[in-house]
Amino acid sequence: MSLFKNKEWSELRRFCIESNQARGIWKVIDEQRQLFECLQEYAPEVLQRCPWIEGWLARTDMFLVNLTRLADLPDKPEGFGPRFPRSWPGSYELEYLPGWNKKSGEHHE
């Protein structure tokens, strides 16, 4: 049995696309990455004293990107340029799900 009905899944997908003034889930991904960049630049001593903060942000990044891919959304939305959302700035090697193309049934990067 499906966890979501088609209508519920469509609403969740629409929310991921249209929230944040139509910048969607990608804006949240970008903000998390920007927060980490700010910590790296302006508060490196905090990251040295509390190195687990990078792990928290890395796991949040993986969760959001994987949610995007499970919803069969592109990693970068159209019309925002190639630098949005910005790349992950940390040293953690992140484990993302492969992108999934529901139309062809094949994984894509």
Protein Blocks (a to p, Z undefined) as FASTA:
>chain_A
ZZbdfklmmmmmmmmmmggnhnajmlmmmmmmmmmmmmmmmmmmlmmmmmmlmmmmmmmm
mmmmmmmmmnopafbdghiajkbccddfbfbdcdddddddfknopacZZ
